Amino acid sequence: MPAIKYKVTLSDDEIQNLERLIRKGKSASRSHTRARILLKAAAGFQD
């Protein structure tokens, strides 16, 4: 059974907030990982 693929679209403001969260480095590792996943998904990366 093929995996469901979702199209992720982020506004410029959302992208800036995620990049800021990653750069700041004071949040939990899980939050950093999720932010990186969202940014890559929005950029068109798969797996």
Contacts in CASP RR format, 6 or more apart in sequence:
PFRMAT RR
TARGET T0000
AUTHOR 0000-0000-0000
METHOD contacts of the structure
MODEL  1
MPAIKYKVTLSDDEIQNLERLIRKGKSASRSHTRARILLKAAAGFQD
5 46 0 8 1.000
6 41 0 8 1.000
8 38 0 8 1.000
8 41 0 8 1.000
8 42 0 8 1.000
8 44 0 8 1.000
9 42 0 8 1.000
10 18 0 8 1.000
10 38 0 8 1.000
10 39 0 8 1.000
10 42 0 8 1.000
15 39 0 8 1.000
15 42 0 8 1.000
18 35 0 8 1.000
18 38 0 8 1.000
18 39 0 8 1.000
19 35 0 8 1.000
19 39 0 8 1.000
21 27 0 8 1.000
21 31 0 8 1.000
21 32 0 8 1.000
21 35 0 8 1.000
22 32 0 8 1.000
22 35 0 8 1.000
22 36 0 8 1.000
22 39 0 8 1.000
25 32 0 8 1.000
END
